[in-house]
Amino acid sequence: MEFFLDTADVDEIREIAQWGILDGVTTNPSLIKKSGRDFKTVVSEIANICAGPISAEVTSMNTEGMVKEALALKNELPENVIIKVPCTPEGLAATKQLSERGISTNVTLIFSASQALLAAKAGATYVSPFIGRIDDTGADGLQLIAEIMTTWEQYPSIKTKVLAASIRHPTHVLSCMQLGAHTVTMPTKIFRQLISHPLTDKGIKAFLKDWEEVEKAGHA
Ligand code: E4P
């Protein structure tokens, strides 16, 4: 079970990393744009905050360009940076070449079990089904996770991890884990929602108030 953050905001990553349960970070070109910072600088900073895999996405659309970008990223950035590749025929070929060189990949923008299967066959380290974007079309994103996990069960030799992405709410996280997804990547807001409960806050308040009385009575 792995929990990743889906952001390029280093302050948020620092905050969640302090909780001690952060396993990795995913970025994409839109998240880099949102950060307003230089791509390699921000990814490098993230990789120094979190020791787990940090996904950095290539933007070439041909295999040669993807591999070239990937090699440059691996050369210039910390060891724990892994290469995010789009799920296209060119992306599959790049994934295959990178996996043969021992470079970890995250095949992204997956919307069907067949895409996930081909990416696994190409040697992807992770496959990223985007469940929220499927929900946005009126279909059921969790159904895709279920289909992928059922397929994986038939082939125990598959080592590729299923990384549920495009998470919209805390229930998505729990459901993905119940379906057996290996990893979930989520925005900071969802990490915070997962830990918070009004009854926990209310309980702490009541315990602290009673403890004050215990102290006043000299019984602490
Ligand atoms: C995953 O790696 C992607 O960065 C991300 O989960 C996409 O989510 P979105 O649909 O909220 O943009």
Residues whose N, C-alpha, C, O or C-beta is under 5 A from the ligand:
A	BS01	E4P	D6 T26 T27 N28 S128 G132 R133 A165 S166 I167 T185
